[in-house]
Amino acid sequence: MTAQPMAEPIITMRGVTRAFDDRLAVDDLSLDVVPGTILGVVGPSGSGKTTTIRMLTGTLGRTAGEIRVLGEDPMEFSRRTRGRIAYMPQLFSLYEDLSAQENVGFVAALYGIGPFKRRALIRRALDVVDLWDARHRLARDLSGGMQRRLELACALVHSPDVLFIDEPTAGIDPLLRQSIWDELRELKEQGRTLLVTTQYVSEAEFCDRVALIVDGELVAIDEPEALRQMVFGGDVLQVDTVRAVDPELLSNEPGVERVRQTAPRQLMITVHDAGSMTPRIIDALRTGGVEVAGLEEHQPTFDEVFTGLVEQRRAARGHLDTDASERGAMPNA
């Protein structure tokens, strides 16, 4: 069977830097997004996510590097290309004294959509975010979650190919967060391309690929499961024992990559293959006189994954700093 060719990226960033005075908000950032996928840009507040999305939409210039969206530089978007993208900012930016329907209609008019076609598109956009029944309510009277959904409706009304969405679930309760992500994934299923920023690490699960940004730098970018493998190097078994156990008991067992003690009677064991290693782990513990109370495959949370990625980054930087110091301290020949 012939492998399908990889789609050309619809969004590219190469060595992009943005400085504010003497501070680098984004530092040498490179990434790609292929059509019909969701890239989640994850990081803590102040990590450079909003700066990145503003550069991608042409609302903020860059200090260095190259950006292409739909083949064009965002600072020089043609009218046609600008009509193919949508930007949903982090802060509520609609007209509070207009109704939900009027806000969506106003945005549609800005895109040059005529009155007859506009009515159908307004209905469709409000239906997508489940706000049609609230169409006559003023924006200021909507809850925070409904306001975010209204902004999404405004972003969708002109049927864009590419959506840049900044912190769509910030400050929203978990149930509404799930609802918004259901809507975003439905848009992806329709063939749209989305770049979504979030500070909620758990939302990485909803993305096709995830970019972790810390202090303006790209720490890692890959599919969610690949990031797990990057940190843990294999499957993870959680073993609960009847009494306290020494992790050294398993550290030299063939097939065991890593053993962490997370509680006096609990071990997290990284192995190449959970299926084949489970009986061997049980046998090794019993041989060592340890009674197993429970054993199951552990699916690391993305909090654990990203904590591990950040720790790896810090460790790598520490080695680089140490090597540089040692080279600097070497006597001249």
NUSEKE-821267 format. One record per residue (C-alpha): residue in one letter; residue number from 1; x, y, z. Coordinates in Angstrom, 2 decimals, decimal comma, padded with zeros to 5 digits. Each point is the difference from the previous one (the first is absolute). Example, Ala and Ser with C-alpha at 12.3 -4.5 7.8 and 13.67 -1.06 7.14 Angstrom:
<pts>
<pt type="A" seq="1" px="012,30" py="-004,50" pz="007,80"/>
<pt type="S" seq="2" px="001,37" py="003,44" pz="-000,66"/>
</pts>
This chain:
<pts>
<pt type="M" seq="1" px="000,00" py="000,00" pz="000,00"/>
<pt type="T" seq="2" px="001,47" py="003,36" pz="-001,05"/>
<pt type="A" seq="3" px="000,45" py="002,51" pz="002,84"/>
<pt type="Q" seq="4" px="-001,96" py="003,21" pz="-000,37"/>
<pt type="P" seq="5" px="002,18" py="003,08" pz="-000,51"/>
<pt type="M" seq="6" px="000,24" py="002,40" pz="002,92"/>
<pt type="A" seq="7" px="-002,17" py="003,09" pz="-000,47"/>
<pt type="E" seq="8" px="001,79" py="003,29" pz="-000,44"/>
<pt type="P" seq="9" px="-000,20" py="002,24" pz="003,10"/>
<pt type="I" seq="10" px="-002,66" py="002,70" pz="-000,11"/>
<pt type="I" seq="11" px="001,76" py="001,92" pz="002,81"/>
<pt type="T" seq="12" px="003,77" py="000,27" pz="000,42"/>
<pt type="M" seq="13" px="002,27" py="001,87" pz="002,40"/>
<pt type="R" seq="14" px="003,78" py="-000,06" pz="-000,42"/>
<pt type="G" seq="15" px="002,33" py="001,48" pz="002,61"/>
<pt type="V" seq="16" px="-002,60" py="002,55" pz="001,10"/>
<pt type="T" seq="17" px="000,99" py="002,41" pz="002,75"/>
<pt type="R" seq="18" px="-001,91" py="002,88" pz="001,57"/>
<pt type="A" seq="19" px="001,72" py="002,38" pz="002,40"/>
<pt type="F" seq="20" px="-001,60" py="002,64" pz="002,21"/>
<pt type="D" seq="21" px="002,74" py="002,40" pz="001,07"/>
<pt type="D" seq="22" px="002,61" py="-002,31" pz="001,57"/>
<pt type="R" seq="23" px="-002,34" py="-002,98" pz="000,52"/>
<pt type="L" seq="24" px="-000,53" py="-002,86" pz="-002,46"/>
<pt type="A" seq="25" px="-003,70" py="-000,91" pz="000,04"/>
<pt type="V" seq="26" px="000,57" py="-002,62" pz="-002,73"/>
<pt type="D" seq="27" px="003,46" py="-001,42" pz="-000,63"/>
<pt type="D" seq="28" px="000,97" py="-001,82" pz="-003,23"/>
<pt type="L" seq="29" px="-003,34" py="-001,78" pz="-000,42"/>
<pt type="S" seq="30" px="-000,53" py="-002,45" pz="-002,87"/>
<pt type="L" seq="31" px="-003,10" py="-002,10" pz="-000,65"/>
<pt type="D" seq="32" px="-002,29" py="-001,34" pz="-002,74"/>
<pt type="V" seq="33" px="-003,74" py="-000,68" pz="-000,18"/>
<pt type="V" seq="34" px="-001,42" py="-002,20" pz="-002,76"/>
<pt type="P" seq="35" px="-003,55" py="000,45" pz="-001,36"/>
<pt type="G" seq="36" px="-002,93" py="-001,53" pz="001,84"/>
<pt type="T" seq="37" px="001,74" py="-000,36" pz="003,36"/>
<pt type="I" seq="38" px="000,02" py="001,64" pz="003,42"/>
<pt type="L" seq="39" px="003,30" py="001,24" pz="001,40"/>
<pt type="G" seq="40" px="-000,25" py="000,79" pz="003,70"/>
<pt type="V" seq="41" px="002,52" py="002,55" pz="001,27"/>
<pt type="V" seq="42" px="000,28" py="-000,67" pz="003,72"/>
<pt type="G" seq="43" px="001,85" py="001,94" pz="002,64"/>
<pt type="P" seq="44" px="-000,36" py="002,00" pz="003,21"/>
<pt type="S" seq="45" px="-001,15" py="003,62" pz="000,05"/>
<pt type="G" seq="46" px="002,66" py="002,29" pz="-001,42"/>
<pt type="S" seq="47" px="001,69" py="-002,73" pz="-002,03"/>
<pt type="G" seq="48" px="-000,51" py="001,73" pz="-003,37"/>
<pt type="K" seq="49" px="-003,17" py="-001,70" pz="-001,25"/>
<pt type="T" seq="50" px="-002,01" py="003,16" pz="-000,68"/>
<pt type="T" seq="51" px="003,02" py="001,72" pz="-001,56"/>
<pt type="T" seq="52" px="000,37" py="-002,98" pz="-002,33"/>
<pt type="I" seq="53" px="-003,63" py="000,01" pz="-001,08"/>
<pt type="R" seq="54" px="000,05" py="003,76" pz="-000,58"/>
<pt type="M" seq="55" px="003,03" py="-000,32" pz="-002,27"/>
<pt type="L" seq="56" px="-001,73" py="-002,79" pz="-001,92"/>
<pt type="T" seq="57" px="-003,07" py="002,16" pz="-000,59"/>
<pt type="G" seq="58" px="001,95" py="003,10" pz="-001,01"/>
<pt type="T" seq="59" px="-001,12" py="002,11" pz="002,98"/>
<pt type="L" seq="60" px="003,58" py="000,13" pz="001,31"/>
<pt type="G" seq="61" px="003,27" py="000,16" pz="-001,88"/>
<pt type="R" seq="62" px="002,98" py="-002,24" pz="000,69"/>
<pt type="T" seq="63" px="003,57" py="000,95" pz="000,82"/>
<pt type="A" seq="64" px="001,57" py="-002,80" pz="-002,05"/>
<pt type="G" seq="65" px="-000,89" py="-003,18" pz="-001,85"/>
<pt type="E" seq="66" px="-002,47" py="-001,06" pz="-002,67"/>
<pt type="I" seq="67" px="-003,75" py="-000,68" pz="000,21"/>
<pt type="R" seq="68" px="-002,32" py="-001,31" pz="-002,70"/>
<pt type="V" seq="69" px="-003,74" py="-000,57" pz="000,32"/>
<pt type="L" seq="70" px="-001,75" py="-001,31" pz="-003,12"/>
<pt type="G" seq="71" px="003,19" py="000,85" pz="-001,86"/>
<pt type="E" seq="72" px="000,09" py="003,68" pz="001,02"/>
<pt type="D" seq="73" px="001,81" py="002,14" pz="002,56"/>
<pt type="P" seq="74" px="-002,60" py="001,03" pz="002,63"/>
<pt type="M" seq="75" px="001,23" py="003,61" pz="-000,12"/>
<pt type="E" seq="76" px="-000,86" py="000,06" pz="-003,72"/>
<pt type="F" seq="77" px="-003,21" py="-002,06" pz="-000,14"/>
<pt type="S" seq="78" px="-002,04" py="000,49" pz="-003,15"/>
<pt type="R" seq="79" px="-003,69" py="000,72" pz="000,45"/>
<pt type="R" seq="80" px="-000,83" py="-003,47" pz="-001,28"/>
<pt type="T" seq="81" px="002,31" py="-001,73" pz="002,49"/>
<pt type="R" seq="82" px="-001,23" py="002,12" pz="002,91"/>
<pt type="G" seq="83" px="-003,49" py="-001,18" pz="-000,88"/>
<pt type="R" seq="84" px="001,14" py="-003,62" pz="000,39"/>
<pt type="I" seq="85" px="001,19" py="000,39" pz="003,59"/>
<pt type="A" seq="86" px="-001,65" py="000,83" pz="003,31"/>
<pt type="Y" seq="87" px="001,44" py="001,19" pz="003,31"/>
<pt type="M" seq="88" px="-001,73" py="-000,46" pz="003,33"/>
<pt type="P" seq="89" px="001,87" py="002,10" pz="002,60"/>
<pt type="Q" seq="90" px="000,37" py="-000,91" pz="003,64"/>
<pt type="L" seq="91" px="-001,89" py="003,00" pz="001,37"/>
<pt type="F" seq="92" px="-003,66" py="000,64" pz="-000,78"/>
<pt type="S" seq="93" px="-000,01" py="002,46" pz="-002,90"/>
<pt type="L" seq="94" px="-003,60" py="000,16" pz="-001,22"/>
<pt type="Y" seq="95" px="-002,63" py="002,71" pz="000,43"/>
<pt type="E" seq="96" px="-001,70" py="-000,42" pz="003,37"/>
<pt type="D" seq="97" px="-003,03" py="002,11" pz="-000,99"/>
<pt type="L" seq="98" px="-000,77" py="-002,14" pz="-003,05"/>
<pt type="S" seq="99" px="-001,84" py="-003,31" pz="000,12"/>
<pt type="A" seq="100" px="001,75" py="-003,26" pz="-000,80"/>
<pt type="Q" seq="101" px="-001,63" py="-000,02" pz="-003,45"/>
<pt type="E" seq="102" px="000,95" py="003,63" pz="-000,67"/>
<pt type="N" seq="103" px="003,63" py="-000,62" pz="000,95"/>
<pt type="V" seq="104" px="000,30" py="-002,91" pz="-002,42"/>
<pt type="G" seq="105" px="-001,80" py="001,99" pz="-002,70"/>
<pt type="F" seq="106" px="002,33" py="002,95" pz="000,47"/>
<pt type="V" seq="107" px="003,08" py="-002,19" pz="-000,48"/>
<pt type="A" seq="108" px="-001,59" py="-001,61" pz="-003,07"/>
<pt type="A" seq="109" px="-000,58" py="003,46" pz="-001,49"/>
<pt type="L" seq="110" px="003,66" py="000,90" pz="000,60"/>
<pt type="Y" seq="111" px="000,92" py="-002,96" pz="-002,20"/>
<pt type="G" seq="112" px="-002,25" py="001,32" pz="-002,75"/>
<pt type="I" seq="113" px="-002,69" py="-002,65" pz="000,32"/>
<pt type="G" seq="114" px="-003,29" py="001,30" pz="-001,43"/>
<pt type="P" seq="115" px="-003,25" py="000,19" pz="002,02"/>
<pt type="F" seq="116" px="-001,72" py="-003,01" pz="-001,59"/>
<pt type="K" seq="117" px="002,93" py="-002,40" pz="000,41"/>
<pt type="R" seq="118" px="000,81" py="001,54" pz="003,37"/>
<pt type="R" seq="119" px="-003,21" py="-001,24" pz="001,63"/>
<pt type="A" seq="120" px="000,75" py="-003,64" pz="-000,76"/>
<pt type="L" seq="121" px="003,64" py="000,29" pz="001,12"/>
<pt type="I" seq="122" px="-000,98" py="001,69" pz="003,28"/>
<pt type="R" seq="123" px="-002,41" py="-002,83" pz="000,75"/>
<pt type="R" seq="124" px="002,60" py="-002,63" pz="-000,84"/>
<pt type="A" seq="125" px="002,73" py="001,64" pz="002,12"/>
<pt type="L" seq="126" px="-002,27" py="000,37" pz="003,03"/>
<pt type="D" seq="127" px="-001,24" py="-003,57" pz="-000,41"/>
<pt type="V" seq="128" px="003,57" py="-001,32" pz="000,03"/>
<pt type="V" seq="129" px="000,64" py="001,52" pz="003,44"/>
<pt type="D" seq="130" px="-003,53" py="-000,73" pz="001,28"/>
<pt type="L" seq="131" px="-000,97" py="003,67" pz="000,40"/>
<pt type="W" seq="132" px="-002,91" py="000,31" pz="-002,42"/>
<pt type="D" seq="133" px="-002,54" py="000,01" pz="002,83"/>
<pt type="A" seq="134" px="001,96" py="002,85" pz="001,64"/>
<pt type="R" seq="135" px="000,31" py="002,02" pz="-003,21"/>
<pt type="H" seq="136" px="-002,02" py="002,97" pz="001,28"/>
<pt type="R" seq="137" px="001,88" py="000,34" pz="003,30"/>
<pt type="L" seq="138" px="002,48" py="002,86" pz="000,34"/>
<pt type="A" seq="139" px="003,62" py="-001,09" pz="000,07"/>
<pt type="R" seq="140" px="000,52" py="001,60" pz="003,41"/>
<pt type="D" seq="141" px="-002,78" py="-002,19" pz="001,47"/>
<pt type="L" seq="142" px="001,63" py="-003,25" pz="-001,11"/>
<pt type="S" seq="143" px="002,08" py="-002,12" pz="002,37"/>
<pt type="G" seq="144" px="003,76" py="-000,18" pz="-000,50"/>
<pt type="G" seq="145" px="-000,29" py="-003,36" pz="-001,72"/>
<pt type="M" seq="146" px="-002,75" py="001,24" pz="-002,31"/>
<pt type="Q" seq="147" px="002,06" py="003,07" pz="-000,88"/>
<pt type="R" seq="148" px="002,92" py="-002,24" pz="-001,03"/>
<pt type="R" seq="149" px="-002,37" py="-002,07" pz="-002,15"/>
<pt type="L" seq="150" px="-001,39" py="003,19" pz="-001,55"/>
<pt type="E" seq="151" px="003,53" py="001,07" pz="-000,94"/>
<pt type="L" seq="152" px="000,51" py="-003,39" pz="-001,60"/>
<pt type="A" seq="153" px="-003,22" py="000,48" pz="-001,99"/>
<pt type="C" seq="154" px="001,29" py="003,36" pz="-001,22"/>
<pt type="A" seq="155" px="003,27" py="-001,63" pz="-001,04"/>
<pt type="L" seq="156" px="-001,88" py="-002,68" pz="-001,94"/>
<pt type="V" seq="157" px="-002,62" py="002,09" pz="-001,80"/>
<pt type="H" seq="158" px="002,05" py="000,52" pz="-003,18"/>
<pt type="S" seq="159" px="000,98" py="-003,71" pz="-000,23"/>
<pt type="P" seq="160" px="003,78" py="000,42" pz="000,45"/>
<pt type="D" seq="161" px="002,49" py="-002,71" pz="-000,95"/>
<pt type="V" seq="162" px="002,41" py="000,83" pz="002,84"/>
<pt type="L" seq="163" px="-000,90" py="001,00" pz="003,56"/>
<pt type="F" seq="164" px="002,35" py="001,52" pz="002,56"/>
<pt type="I" seq="165" px="-001,62" py="-000,33" pz="003,41"/>
<pt type="D" seq="166" px="001,63" py="001,50" pz="003,08"/>
<pt type="E" seq="167" px="-000,88" py="-001,58" pz="003,36"/>
<pt type="P" seq="168" px="-003,59" py="-000,97" pz="-000,94"/>
<pt type="T" seq="169" px="-000,67" py="-001,63" pz="003,37"/>
<pt type="A" seq="170" px="001,74" py="002,45" pz="002,36"/>
<pt type="G" seq="171" px="-002,07" py="000,55" pz="003,13"/>
<pt type="I" seq="172" px="-002,71" py="-002,44" pz="-001,08"/>
<pt type="D" seq="173" px="-001,22" py="-002,93" pz="002,09"/>
<pt type="P" seq="174" px="001,09" py="-003,52" pz="-001,04"/>
<pt type="L" seq="175" px="-003,36" py="-001,02" pz="-001,51"/>
<pt type="L" seq="176" px="-000,09" py="003,03" pz="-002,29"/>
<pt type="R" seq="177" px="003,65" py="-000,58" pz="-000,88"/>
<pt type="Q" seq="178" px="-000,89" py="-003,47" pz="-001,25"/>
<pt type="S" seq="179" px="-002,91" py="001,44" pz="-002,01"/>
<pt type="I" seq="180" px="002,22" py="002,57" pz="-001,71"/>
<pt type="W" seq="181" px="002,60" py="-002,63" pz="-000,86"/>
<pt type="D" seq="182" px="-002,74" py="-002,21" pz="-001,45"/>
<pt type="E" seq="183" px="-000,88" py="002,92" pz="-002,29"/>
<pt type="L" seq="184" px="003,65" py="000,56" pz="-000,96"/>
<pt type="R" seq="185" px="000,49" py="-003,67" pz="-000,84"/>
<pt type="E" seq="186" px="-003,15" py="000,05" pz="-002,11"/>
<pt type="L" seq="187" px="001,47" py="002,92" pz="-001,97"/>
<pt type="K" seq="188" px="003,14" py="-002,05" pz="-000,55"/>
<pt type="E" seq="189" px="-002,12" py="-002,91" pz="-001,27"/>
<pt type="Q" seq="190" px="-001,46" py="002,43" pz="-002,55"/>
<pt type="G" seq="191" px="003,52" py="000,51" pz="-001,37"/>
<pt type="R" seq="192" px="000,94" py="003,23" pz="001,71"/>
<pt type="T" seq="193" px="003,45" py="000,66" pz="001,45"/>
<pt type="L" seq="194" px="000,25" py="001,28" pz="003,56"/>
<pt type="L" seq="195" px="002,80" py="001,42" pz="002,12"/>
<pt type="V" seq="196" px="-001,24" py="000,22" pz="003,58"/>
<pt type="T" seq="197" px="001,88" py="001,36" pz="003,00"/>
<pt type="T" seq="198" px="-000,75" py="-001,16" pz="003,52"/>
<pt type="Q" seq="199" px="001,50" py="000,03" pz="003,47"/>
<pt type="Y" seq="200" px="-001,95" py="-003,13" pz="000,95"/>
<pt type="V" seq="201" px="002,44" py="-002,84" pz="-000,54"/>
<pt type="S" seq="202" px="-002,75" py="-002,64" pz="000,04"/>
<pt type="E" seq="203" px="-001,43" py="001,47" pz="-003,23"/>
<pt type="A" seq="204" px="002,97" py="-001,39" pz="-001,91"/>
<pt type="E" seq="205" px="-002,06" py="-003,21" pz="-000,28"/>
<pt type="F" seq="206" px="-002,36" py="001,74" pz="-002,44"/>
<pt type="C" seq="207" px="002,74" py="001,01" pz="-002,46"/>
<pt type="D" seq="208" px="001,64" py="-001,85" pz="-002,88"/>
<pt type="R" seq="209" px="003,36" py="001,54" pz="000,86"/>
<pt type="V" seq="210" px="001,17" py="001,99" pz="003,00"/>
<pt type="A" seq="211" px="002,67" py="002,68" pz="000,33"/>
<pt type="L" seq="212" px="001,24" py="000,72" pz="003,53"/>
<pt type="I" seq="213" px="001,32" py="003,54" pz="000,42"/>
<pt type="V" seq="214" px="001,77" py="001,22" pz="003,14"/>
<pt type="D" seq="215" px="001,60" py="003,44" pz="000,33"/>
<pt type="G" seq="216" px="-000,54" py="000,64" pz="-003,71"/>
<pt type="E" seq="217" px="001,91" py="-003,12" pz="-001,06"/>
<pt type="L" seq="218" px="-001,30" py="-003,17" pz="-001,62"/>
<pt type="V" seq="219" px="000,69" py="-002,88" pz="002,39"/>
<pt type="A" seq="220" px="-001,56" py="-002,74" pz="-002,14"/>
<pt type="I" seq="221" px="-002,50" py="-000,52" pz="-002,83"/>
<pt type="D" seq="222" px="-001,54" py="-003,32" pz="-001,00"/>
<pt type="E" seq="223" px="-003,10" py="-002,16" pz="000,22"/>
<pt type="P" seq="224" px="-001,28" py="-000,42" pz="003,59"/>
<pt type="E" seq="225" px="000,96" py="-003,68" pz="000,26"/>
<pt type="A" seq="226" px="003,45" py="000,69" pz="-001,45"/>
<pt type="L" seq="227" px="000,55" py="002,62" pz="002,71"/>
<pt type="R" seq="228" px="-000,90" py="-002,60" pz="002,62"/>
<pt type="Q" seq="229" px="002,55" py="-002,38" pz="-001,50"/>
<pt type="M" seq="230" px="002,57" py="002,80" pz="-000,08"/>
<pt type="V" seq="231" px="-000,28" py="000,41" pz="003,77"/>
<pt type="F" seq="232" px="-000,66" py="-003,53" pz="001,22"/>
<pt type="G" seq="233" px="001,70" py="-002,05" pz="-002,70"/>
<pt type="G" seq="234" px="-002,60" py="-002,76" pz="000,04"/>
<pt type="D" seq="235" px="-003,07" py="-001,31" pz="001,81"/>
<pt type="V" seq="236" px="-000,47" py="000,80" pz="003,68"/>
<pt type="L" seq="237" px="-001,21" py="-002,57" pz="002,55"/>
<pt type="Q" seq="238" px="-001,38" py="001,08" pz="003,36"/>
<pt type="V" seq="239" px="000,70" py="-002,61" pz="002,67"/>
<pt type="D" seq="240" px="-001,57" py="000,13" pz="003,46"/>
<pt type="T" seq="241" px="001,49" py="-002,28" pz="002,67"/>
<pt type="V" seq="242" px="-001,19" py="-001,24" pz="003,38"/>
<pt type="R" seq="243" px="003,09" py="001,36" pz="001,75"/>
<pt type="A" seq="244" px="002,66" py="002,57" pz="-000,78"/>
<pt type="V" seq="245" px="002,30" py="-001,06" pz="-002,81"/>
<pt type="D" seq="246" px="003,52" py="000,99" pz="-001,03"/>
<pt type="P" seq="247" px="000,00" py="001,17" pz="-003,67"/>
<pt type="E" seq="248" px="003,49" py="-001,47" pz="-000,40"/>
<pt type="L" seq="249" px="-001,64" py="-003,43" pz="000,04"/>
<pt type="L" seq="250" px="-001,09" py="000,53" pz="-003,62"/>
<pt type="S" seq="251" px="002,58" py="002,46" pz="-001,31"/>
<pt type="N" seq="252" px="002,18" py="-002,74" pz="-001,56"/>
<pt type="E" seq="253" px="-002,86" py="-002,10" pz="-001,35"/>
<pt type="P" seq="254" px="000,38" py="-000,54" pz="-003,79"/>
<pt type="G" seq="255" px="-002,54" py="002,09" pz="-001,91"/>
<pt type="V" seq="256" px="-000,41" py="002,54" pz="002,79"/>
<pt type="E" seq="257" px="001,04" py="003,48" pz="-001,10"/>
<pt type="R" seq="258" px="-000,74" py="002,01" pz="003,12"/>
<pt type="V" seq="259" px="-001,45" py="-000,43" pz="003,49"/>
<pt type="R" seq="260" px="-001,48" py="002,87" pz="002,00"/>
<pt type="Q" seq="261" px="-001,37" py="-000,26" pz="003,52"/>
<pt type="T" seq="262" px="-003,06" py="002,27" pz="000,20"/>
<pt type="A" seq="263" px="-001,10" py="-001,22" pz="003,46"/>
<pt type="P" seq="264" px="001,47" py="-002,44" pz="002,56"/>
<pt type="R" seq="265" px="-002,17" py="-002,79" pz="-001,43"/>
<pt type="Q" seq="266" px="-000,24" py="001,15" pz="-003,61"/>
<pt type="L" seq="267" px="002,40" py="-000,20" pz="-002,95"/>
<pt type="M" seq="268" px="-000,20" py="001,45" pz="-003,50"/>
<pt type="I" seq="269" px="001,96" py="-002,28" pz="-002,33"/>
<pt type="T" seq="270" px="000,84" py="000,93" pz="-003,59"/>
<pt type="V" seq="271" px="000,27" py="-003,00" pz="-002,33"/>
<pt type="H" seq="272" px="000,22" py="-000,54" pz="-003,75"/>
<pt type="D" seq="273" px="-003,19" py="-002,04" pz="-000,17"/>
<pt type="A" seq="274" px="-002,58" py="-000,19" pz="002,78"/>
<pt type="G" seq="275" px="-001,57" py="-003,23" pz="-001,27"/>
<pt type="S" seq="276" px="003,14" py="-002,13" pz="000,07"/>
<pt type="M" seq="277" px="001,54" py="001,63" pz="003,08"/>
<pt type="T" seq="278" px="-002,98" py="-000,18" pz="002,38"/>
<pt type="P" seq="279" px="000,42" py="-003,70" pz="000,96"/>
<pt type="R" seq="280" px="003,77" py="000,43" pz="000,26"/>
<pt type="I" seq="281" px="-000,39" py="002,95" pz="002,39"/>
<pt type="I" seq="282" px="-002,40" py="-001,99" pz="002,19"/>
<pt type="D" seq="283" px="002,38" py="-002,98" pz="000,07"/>
<pt type="A" seq="284" px="002,99" py="002,20" pz="000,87"/>
<pt type="L" seq="285" px="-001,86" py="001,63" pz="002,90"/>
<pt type="R" seq="286" px="-001,24" py="-003,33" pz="001,35"/>
<pt type="T" seq="287" px="003,51" py="-001,44" pz="-000,25"/>
<pt type="G" seq="288" px="001,16" py="002,96" pz="002,08"/>
<pt type="G" seq="289" px="-002,64" py="-000,74" pz="002,62"/>
<pt type="V" seq="290" px="-002,31" py="002,88" pz="-000,95"/>
<pt type="E" seq="291" px="-003,75" py="-000,61" pz="-000,21"/>
<pt type="V" seq="292" px="-001,71" py="001,90" pz="-002,82"/>
<pt type="A" seq="293" px="-003,26" py="001,73" pz="000,95"/>
<pt type="G" seq="294" px="-000,71" py="001,31" pz="-003,49"/>
<pt type="L" seq="295" px="001,60" py="000,59" pz="-003,40"/>
<pt type="E" seq="296" px="-001,33" py="001,99" pz="-002,93"/>
<pt type="E" seq="297" px="001,28" py="001,89" pz="-003,01"/>
<pt type="H" seq="298" px="000,26" py="003,68" pz="000,86"/>
<pt type="Q" seq="299" px="-000,86" py="002,63" pz="-002,59"/>
<pt type="P" seq="300" px="002,15" py="003,01" pz="000,96"/>
<pt type="T" seq="301" px="-001,92" py="003,26" pz="000,10"/>
<pt type="F" seq="302" px="001,18" py="002,86" pz="-002,15"/>
<pt type="D" seq="303" px="000,90" py="001,86" pz="003,16"/>
<pt type="E" seq="304" px="002,53" py="-002,77" pz="000,62"/>
<pt type="V" seq="305" px="001,11" py="000,02" pz="-003,64"/>
<pt type="F" seq="306" px="000,60" py="003,74" pz="-000,16"/>
<pt type="T" seq="307" px="001,66" py="000,07" pz="003,41"/>
<pt type="G" seq="308" px="002,35" py="-002,67" pz="-001,32"/>
<pt type="L" seq="309" px="000,69" py="001,93" pz="-003,22"/>
<pt type="V" seq="310" px="000,80" py="003,17" pz="001,93"/>
<pt type="E" seq="311" px="002,29" py="-001,95" pz="002,35"/>
<pt type="Q" seq="312" px="001,79" py="-001,54" pz="-002,99"/>
<pt type="R" seq="313" px="000,47" py="003,48" pz="-001,47"/>
<pt type="R" seq="314" px="001,44" py="001,33" pz="003,25"/>
<pt type="A" seq="315" px="002,32" py="-002,99" pz="000,32"/>
<pt type="A" seq="316" px="001,23" py="000,43" pz="-003,58"/>
<pt type="R" seq="317" px="000,61" py="003,69" pz="000,61"/>
<pt type="G" seq="318" px="001,87" py="-000,83" pz="003,18"/>
<pt type="H" seq="319" px="002,30" py="-002,34" pz="-001,92"/>
<pt type="L" seq="320" px="000,58" py="002,64" pz="-002,68"/>
<pt type="D" seq="321" px="000,78" py="002,64" pz="002,63"/>
<pt type="T" seq="322" px="002,39" py="-002,40" pz="001,77"/>
<pt type="D" seq="323" px="001,76" py="-000,89" pz="-003,28"/>
<pt type="A" seq="324" px="000,33" py="003,68" pz="-000,89"/>
<pt type="S" seq="325" px="001,43" py="000,80" pz="003,43"/>
<pt type="E" seq="326" px="002,50" py="-002,85" pz="-000,27"/>
<pt type="R" seq="327" px="001,11" py="001,13" pz="-003,45"/>
<pt type="G" seq="328" px="000,38" py="003,53" pz="001,29"/>
<pt type="A" seq="329" px="002,09" py="-001,24" pz="002,91"/>
<pt type="M" seq="330" px="002,40" py="-002,05" pz="-002,13"/>
<pt type="P" seq="331" px="003,57" py="001,34" pz="000,06"/>
<pt type="N" seq="332" px="001,50" py="001,25" pz="-003,23"/>
<pt type="A" seq="333" px="002,17" py="-002,52" pz="-001,82"/>
</pts>
